[in-house]
Amino acid sequence: MITKATPADVSLLNKLINSAYRGASSKKGWTTEANILEGLRTTEAELKVTMADAKNTILKFTDDDQIIGCVLLIEKPQKLYLGMLTVLPELQNSGIGKQLLQEAEKQALDLELPKIVMTVISVRTELIAWYQRHGYMDTGERDPFPSSDVHISIAERPLEFMVLEKKIA
């Protein structure tokens, strides 16, 4: 079931997101960033700030009252930004991510926003290919990857974001 996350979900969302992107647990799935980044993907404090903004929505995918997937949606002028699409590593490749993408598209339609945009680290070719199979196109735009003590690059070359877009309406 996909529903809107609440502040009461922050701790579980934080655990899920970090387990899917970084560290040994993330290597159980195919969407890990552990080979290019160390540190945390997010923090509880960051999630609380994100959820406090009325333009942001985190959708959660639950099964038997366990959060097994989520996605961040941010309303922007003429577009919906999609980020932190997350599925529990052991359940990746089971269709949960696709369902969250479909729900994001419904949200964009409901908000009368004509497109969804996202940024993906450009070296994550398997993930980019997955998004492309779901209708997202490379815009050609690139954004610098942030340098911080949370996102610690261990990649052999500098990282950058590729901007992907899907027209909805």
PyRosetta script that sets phi, psi and omega in degrees:
from pyrosetta import init, pose_from_sequence

init()
pose = pose_from_sequence("MITKATPADVSLLNKLINSAYRGASSKKGWTTEANILEGLRTTEAELKVTMADAKNTILKFTDDDQIIGCVLLIEKPQKLYLGMLTVLPELQNSGIGKQLLQEAEKQALDLELPKIVMTVISVRTELIAWYQRHGYMDTGERDPFPSSDVHISIAERPLEFMVLEKKIA")
pose.set_psi(1, 135.5)
pose.set_omega(1, 179.3)
pose.set_phi(2, -107.9)
pose.set_psi(2, 122.2)
pose.set_omega(2, 179.1)
pose.set_phi(3, -139.3)
pose.set_psi(3, 169.2)
pose.set_omega(3, 178.1)
pose.set_phi(4, -75.3)
pose.set_psi(4, 132.7)
pose.set_omega(4, 176.6)
pose.set_phi(5, -73.4)
pose.set_psi(5, 154.6)
pose.set_omega(5, 178.6)
pose.set_phi(6, -122.2)
pose.set_psi(6, 167.7)
pose.set_omega(6, 177.3)
pose.set_phi(7, -55.3)
pose.set_psi(7, -26.4)
pose.set_omega(7, 178.0)
pose.set_phi(8, -66.3)
pose.set_psi(8, -17.3)
pose.set_omega(8, -178.5)
pose.set_phi(9, -90.7)
pose.set_psi(9, -5.9)
pose.set_omega(9, -170.9)
pose.set_phi(10, -54.0)
pose.set_psi(10, -47.9)
pose.set_omega(10, -177.0)
pose.set_phi(11, -61.8)
pose.set_psi(11, -45.1)
pose.set_omega(11, -179.9)
pose.set_phi(12, -69.0)
pose.set_psi(12, -38.0)
pose.set_omega(12, 176.9)
pose.set_phi(13, -63.5)
pose.set_psi(13, -43.6)
pose.set_omega(13, 179.5)
pose.set_phi(14, -58.8)
pose.set_psi(14, -46.1)
pose.set_omega(14, 179.7)
pose.set_phi(15, -62.5)
pose.set_psi(15, -45.9)
pose.set_omega(15, -179.9)
pose.set_phi(16, -61.0)
pose.set_psi(16, -51.4)
pose.set_omega(16, -175.9)
pose.set_phi(17, -61.0)
pose.set_psi(17, -47.2)
pose.set_omega(17, 180.0)
pose.set_phi(18, -65.9)
pose.set_psi(18, -35.4)
pose.set_omega(18, -180.0)
pose.set_phi(19, -68.9)
pose.set_psi(19, -26.8)
pose.set_omega(19, -177.5)
pose.set_phi(20, -87.9)
pose.set_psi(20, -24.3)
pose.set_omega(20, -175.6)
pose.set_phi(21, -102.8)
pose.set_psi(21, -36.9)
pose.set_omega(21, -170.6)
pose.set_phi(22, -131.5)
pose.set_psi(22, 158.3)
pose.set_omega(22, 174.3)
pose.set_phi(23, 80.7)
pose.set_psi(23, 178.8)
pose.set_omega(23, -175.2)
pose.set_phi(24, -60.7)
pose.set_psi(24, -38.5)
pose.set_omega(24, -177.9)
pose.set_phi(25, -62.3)
pose.set_psi(25, -32.5)
pose.set_omega(25, -178.1)
pose.set_phi(26, -67.4)
pose.set_psi(26, -23.1)
pose.set_omega(26, -177.7)
pose.set_phi(27, -72.8)
pose.set_psi(27, -7.1)
pose.set_omega(27, 174.8)
pose.set_phi(28, -75.1)
pose.set_psi(28, -17.0)
pose.set_omega(28, 178.7)
pose.set_phi(29, -111.9)
pose.set_psi(29, 177.0)
pose.set_omega(29, -177.5)
pose.set_phi(30, -98.1)
pose.set_psi(30, -3.4)
pose.set_omega(30, -176.9)
pose.set_phi(31, -102.7)
pose.set_psi(31, 17.2)
pose.set_omega(31, -178.1)
pose.set_phi(32, -60.5)
pose.set_psi(32, 147.5)
pose.set_omega(32, 170.4)
pose.set_phi(33, -108.4)
pose.set_psi(33, 5.8)
pose.set_omega(33, -173.3)
pose.set_phi(34, -61.1)
pose.set_psi(34, -22.2)
pose.set_omega(34, 179.6)
pose.set_phi(35, -83.2)
pose.set_psi(35, -9.6)
pose.set_omega(35, 179.8)
pose.set_phi(36, -124.9)
pose.set_psi(36, -16.5)
pose.set_omega(36, -177.3)
pose.set_phi(37, -139.4)
pose.set_psi(37, 144.5)
pose.set_omega(37, 171.0)
pose.set_phi(38, -114.3)
pose.set_psi(38, 175.7)
pose.set_omega(38, -179.6)
pose.set_phi(39, 89.2)
pose.set_psi(39, -165.6)
pose.set_omega(39, -177.8)
pose.set_phi(40, -96.1)
pose.set_psi(40, 152.5)
pose.set_omega(40, 173.4)
pose.set_phi(41, -81.0)
pose.set_psi(41, -35.7)
pose.set_omega(41, 178.8)
pose.set_phi(42, -155.3)
pose.set_psi(42, 176.1)
pose.set_omega(42, 177.0)
pose.set_phi(43, -133.4)
pose.set_psi(43, 163.9)
pose.set_omega(43, 176.7)
pose.set_phi(44, -62.1)
pose.set_psi(44, -39.5)
pose.set_omega(44, 180.0)
pose.set_phi(45, -62.2)
pose.set_psi(45, -43.8)
pose.set_omega(45, 178.8)
pose.set_phi(46, -63.2)
pose.set_psi(46, -42.5)
pose.set_omega(46, 179.0)
pose.set_phi(47, -64.0)
pose.set_psi(47, -39.0)
pose.set_omega(47, 178.4)
pose.set_phi(48, -63.4)
pose.set_psi(48, -43.5)
pose.set_omega(48, 178.4)
pose.set_phi(49, -64.1)
pose.set_psi(49, -43.5)
pose.set_omega(49, 179.5)
pose.set_phi(50, -58.9)
pose.set_psi(50, -46.9)
pose.set_omega(50, -177.2)
pose.set_phi(51, -70.2)
pose.set_psi(51, -23.1)
pose.set_omega(51, -179.2)
pose.set_phi(52, -73.6)
pose.set_psi(52, -18.8)
pose.set_omega(52, 179.9)
pose.set_phi(53, -83.9)
pose.set_psi(53, 123.5)
pose.set_omega(53, -176.2)
pose.set_phi(54, -63.8)
pose.set_psi(54, -20.2)
pose.set_omega(54, 178.7)
pose.set_phi(55, -81.5)
pose.set_psi(55, -7.9)
pose.set_omega(55, -177.6)
pose.set_phi(56, -106.8)
pose.set_psi(56, 139.9)
pose.set_omega(56, 174.7)
pose.set_phi(57, -134.2)
pose.set_psi(57, 134.0)
pose.set_omega(57, 169.5)
pose.set_phi(58, -109.9)
pose.set_psi(58, 121.3)
pose.set_omega(58, 175.0)
pose.set_phi(59, -94.0)
pose.set_psi(59, 139.8)
pose.set_omega(59, 178.5)
pose.set_phi(60, -117.9)
pose.set_psi(60, 144.5)
pose.set_omega(60, 176.4)
pose.set_phi(61, -107.8)
pose.set_psi(61, 117.0)
pose.set_omega(61, -177.9)
pose.set_phi(62, -115.9)
pose.set_psi(62, 150.6)
pose.set_omega(62, 175.0)
pose.set_phi(63, -142.9)
pose.set_psi(63, 122.3)
pose.set_omega(63, -176.6)
pose.set_phi(64, 53.3)
pose.set_psi(64, 43.3)
pose.set_omega(64, 178.9)
pose.set_phi(65, 63.8)
pose.set_psi(65, 12.3)
pose.set_omega(65, 174.8)
pose.set_phi(66, -103.8)
pose.set_psi(66, 134.4)
pose.set_omega(66, 176.1)
pose.set_phi(67, -80.5)
pose.set_psi(67, 117.0)
pose.set_omega(67, -177.3)
pose.set_phi(68, -117.1)
pose.set_psi(68, -1.4)
pose.set_omega(68, 177.5)
pose.set_phi(69, -164.0)
pose.set_psi(69, 159.8)
pose.set_omega(69, 176.6)
pose.set_phi(70, -162.4)
pose.set_psi(70, 166.0)
pose.set_omega(70, 174.8)
pose.set_phi(71, -153.3)
pose.set_psi(71, 141.9)
pose.set_omega(71, 176.8)
pose.set_phi(72, -96.8)
pose.set_psi(72, 130.7)
pose.set_omega(72, 176.6)
pose.set_phi(73, -122.7)
pose.set_psi(73, 130.9)
pose.set_omega(73, -178.5)
pose.set_phi(74, -124.9)
pose.set_psi(74, 120.1)
pose.set_omega(74, 177.0)
pose.set_phi(75, -73.5)
pose.set_psi(75, 124.7)
pose.set_omega(75, 176.8)
pose.set_phi(76, -130.9)
pose.set_psi(76, 165.5)
pose.set_omega(76, 178.3)
pose.set_phi(77, -58.0)
pose.set_psi(77, 122.4)
pose.set_omega(77, 175.7)
pose.set_phi(78, 64.4)
pose.set_psi(78, 14.1)
pose.set_omega(78, 177.7)
pose.set_phi(79, -162.4)
pose.set_psi(79, 159.7)
pose.set_omega(79, 173.0)
pose.set_phi(80, -112.7)
pose.set_psi(80, 123.6)
pose.set_omega(80, 177.7)
pose.set_phi(81, -88.2)
pose.set_psi(81, 133.2)
pose.set_omega(81, 179.4)
pose.set_phi(82, -113.3)
pose.set_psi(82, 129.9)
pose.set_omega(82, 178.7)
pose.set_phi(83, -146.5)
pose.set_psi(83, 167.8)
pose.set_omega(83, 176.0)
pose.set_phi(84, 50.5)
pose.set_psi(84, 38.5)
pose.set_omega(84, 173.7)
pose.set_phi(85, -64.1)
pose.set_psi(85, 120.5)
pose.set_omega(85, -170.9)
pose.set_phi(86, -134.9)
pose.set_psi(86, 136.3)
pose.set_omega(86, 172.1)
pose.set_phi(87, -133.9)
pose.set_psi(87, 137.3)
pose.set_omega(87, 176.7)
pose.set_phi(88, -46.8)
pose.set_psi(88, 128.2)
pose.set_omega(88, -173.6)
pose.set_phi(89, -50.0)
pose.set_psi(89, -41.0)
pose.set_omega(89, -178.2)
pose.set_phi(90, -68.3)
pose.set_psi(90, -17.4)
pose.set_omega(90, -177.8)
pose.set_phi(91, -108.6)
pose.set_psi(91, 4.3)
pose.set_omega(91, 177.8)
pose.set_phi(92, -64.1)
pose.set_psi(92, 146.4)
pose.set_omega(92, -177.0)
pose.set_phi(93, 78.2)
pose.set_psi(93, 22.0)
pose.set_omega(93, 179.4)
pose.set_phi(94, -111.3)
pose.set_psi(94, 4.1)
pose.set_omega(94, 178.1)
pose.set_phi(95, 97.5)
pose.set_psi(95, -4.6)
pose.set_omega(95, -178.9)
pose.set_phi(96, -66.4)
pose.set_psi(96, -44.2)
pose.set_omega(96, 178.7)
pose.set_phi(97, -60.6)
pose.set_psi(97, -41.9)
pose.set_omega(97, 178.9)
pose.set_phi(98, -62.1)
pose.set_psi(98, -41.4)
pose.set_omega(98, 178.7)
pose.set_phi(99, -64.8)
pose.set_psi(99, -39.4)
pose.set_omega(99, 177.9)
pose.set_phi(100, -65.9)
pose.set_psi(100, -38.6)
pose.set_omega(100, 176.1)
pose.set_phi(101, -62.4)
pose.set_psi(101, -43.3)
pose.set_omega(101, 180.0)
pose.set_phi(102, -63.1)
pose.set_psi(102, -39.2)
pose.set_omega(102, 178.1)
pose.set_phi(103, -67.1)
pose.set_psi(103, -36.8)
pose.set_omega(103, 176.5)
pose.set_phi(104, -61.9)
pose.set_psi(104, -40.6)
pose.set_omega(104, 179.0)
pose.set_phi(105, -64.7)
pose.set_psi(105, -38.7)
pose.set_omega(105, 175.8)
pose.set_phi(106, -62.6)
pose.set_psi(106, -41.3)
pose.set_omega(106, 178.8)
pose.set_phi(107, -61.7)
pose.set_psi(107, -43.0)
pose.set_omega(107, 179.1)
pose.set_phi(108, -60.8)
pose.set_psi(108, -43.6)
pose.set_omega(108, 178.0)
pose.set_phi(109, -62.8)
pose.set_psi(109, -45.0)
pose.set_omega(109, 179.6)
pose.set_phi(110, -60.2)
pose.set_psi(110, -34.9)
pose.set_omega(110, -179.8)
pose.set_phi(111, -87.4)
pose.set_psi(111, 0.7)
pose.set_omega(111, -178.6)
pose.set_phi(112, 57.4)
pose.set_psi(112, 40.0)
pose.set_omega(112, 176.8)
pose.set_phi(113, -100.9)
pose.set_psi(113, 130.2)
pose.set_omega(113, -170.9)
pose.set_phi(114, -78.4)
pose.set_psi(114, -10.4)
pose.set_omega(114, -178.2)
pose.set_phi(115, -155.1)
pose.set_psi(115, 160.3)
pose.set_omega(115, 172.9)
pose.set_phi(116, -114.9)
pose.set_psi(116, 135.3)
pose.set_omega(116, 176.4)
pose.set_phi(117, -123.6)
pose.set_psi(117, 155.8)
pose.set_omega(117, 177.3)
pose.set_phi(118, -154.5)
pose.set_psi(118, 164.1)
pose.set_omega(118, 172.5)
pose.set_phi(119, -119.4)
pose.set_psi(119, 138.0)
pose.set_omega(119, 179.0)
pose.set_phi(120, -131.8)
pose.set_psi(120, 137.8)
pose.set_omega(120, 177.7)
pose.set_phi(121, -59.5)
pose.set_psi(121, 125.2)
pose.set_omega(121, -168.9)
pose.set_phi(122, -61.0)
pose.set_psi(122, -23.5)
pose.set_omega(122, 179.6)
pose.set_phi(123, -81.3)
pose.set_psi(123, -3.6)
pose.set_omega(123, -178.7)
pose.set_phi(124, -89.2)
pose.set_psi(124, 66.4)
pose.set_omega(124, -171.3)
pose.set_phi(125, -61.5)
pose.set_psi(125, -38.5)
pose.set_omega(125, 178.9)
pose.set_phi(126, -63.4)
pose.set_psi(126, -41.4)
pose.set_omega(126, -179.8)
pose.set_phi(127, -68.8)
pose.set_psi(127, -41.7)
pose.set_omega(127, 177.8)
pose.set_phi(128, -60.7)
pose.set_psi(128, -43.5)
pose.set_omega(128, 179.1)
pose.set_phi(129, -61.7)
pose.set_psi(129, -38.1)
pose.set_omega(129, 178.5)
pose.set_phi(130, -63.0)
pose.set_psi(130, -46.2)
pose.set_omega(130, 177.7)
pose.set_phi(131, -62.7)
pose.set_psi(131, -40.0)
pose.set_omega(131, 179.6)
pose.set_phi(132, -63.5)
pose.set_psi(132, -37.4)
pose.set_omega(132, 176.1)
pose.set_phi(133, -64.0)
pose.set_psi(133, -20.0)
pose.set_omega(133, 178.7)
pose.set_phi(134, -101.1)
pose.set_psi(134, 16.7)
pose.set_omega(134, 171.3)
pose.set_phi(135, 96.4)
pose.set_psi(135, 4.0)
pose.set_omega(135, 179.3)
pose.set_phi(136, -87.4)
pose.set_psi(136, 137.8)
pose.set_omega(136, -176.4)
pose.set_phi(137, -117.4)
pose.set_psi(137, 146.3)
pose.set_omega(137, 174.9)
pose.set_phi(138, -71.4)
pose.set_psi(138, 123.3)
pose.set_omega(138, 179.7)
pose.set_phi(139, -80.7)
pose.set_psi(139, -12.9)
pose.set_omega(139, -174.5)
pose.set_phi(140, 89.3)
pose.set_psi(140, -13.2)
pose.set_omega(140, -179.6)
pose.set_phi(141, -79.8)
pose.set_psi(141, 142.4)
pose.set_omega(141, 177.2)
pose.set_phi(142, -129.2)
pose.set_psi(142, 141.1)
pose.set_omega(142, 177.3)
pose.set_phi(143, -120.9)
pose.set_psi(143, 145.9)
pose.set_omega(143, 178.3)
pose.set_phi(144, -66.8)
pose.set_psi(144, 147.9)
pose.set_omega(144, 175.9)
pose.set_phi(145, -83.0)
pose.set_psi(145, 133.2)
pose.set_omega(145, -177.2)
pose.set_phi(146, -69.4)
pose.set_psi(146, 141.2)
pose.set_omega(146, 174.8)
pose.set_phi(147, -98.4)
pose.set_psi(147, 126.3)
pose.set_omega(147, 180.0)
pose.set_phi(148, -159.4)
pose.set_psi(148, 173.6)
pose.set_omega(148, 177.6)
pose.set_phi(149, -85.4)
pose.set_psi(149, 1.9)
pose.set_omega(149, 174.0)
pose.set_phi(150, -95.2)
pose.set_psi(150, -48.2)
pose.set_omega(150, -179.8)
pose.set_phi(151, -99.0)
pose.set_psi(151, 97.3)
pose.set_omega(151, -174.8)
pose.set_phi(152, -103.1)
pose.set_psi(152, 110.3)
pose.set_omega(152, -177.0)
pose.set_phi(153, -73.5)
pose.set_psi(153, 134.0)
pose.set_omega(153, 171.0)
pose.set_phi(154, -122.8)
pose.set_psi(154, 15.1)
pose.set_omega(154, -179.5)
pose.set_phi(155, -71.6)
pose.set_psi(155, 154.3)
pose.set_omega(155, 179.9)
pose.set_phi(156, -73.7)
pose.set_psi(156, -22.7)
pose.set_omega(156, 179.3)
pose.set_phi(157, -131.2)
pose.set_psi(157, 162.8)
pose.set_omega(157, -179.5)
pose.set_phi(158, -59.3)
pose.set_psi(158, 143.8)
pose.set_omega(158, -179.8)
pose.set_phi(159, -94.8)
pose.set_psi(159, 150.3)
pose.set_omega(159, 174.0)
pose.set_phi(160, -146.8)
pose.set_psi(160, 160.5)
pose.set_omega(160, 176.9)
pose.set_phi(161, -94.8)
pose.set_psi(161, 136.5)
pose.set_omega(161, 170.2)
pose.set_phi(162, -96.5)
pose.set_psi(162, 134.5)
pose.set_omega(162, 178.8)
pose.set_phi(163, -94.4)
pose.set_psi(163, 121.6)
pose.set_omega(163, 177.6)
pose.set_phi(164, -110.0)
pose.set_psi(164, 152.0)
pose.set_omega(164, -176.8)
pose.set_phi(165, -145.6)
pose.set_psi(165, 146.0)
pose.set_omega(165, 172.8)
pose.set_phi(166, -133.5)
pose.set_psi(166, 125.8)
pose.set_omega(166, 176.1)
pose.set_phi(167, -77.8)
pose.set_psi(167, 132.6)
pose.set_omega(167, -175.5)
pose.set_phi(168, -103.4)
pose.set_psi(168, -44.0)
pose.set_omega(168, -174.7)
pose.set_phi(169, -99.2)
pose.dump_pdb("model.pdb")
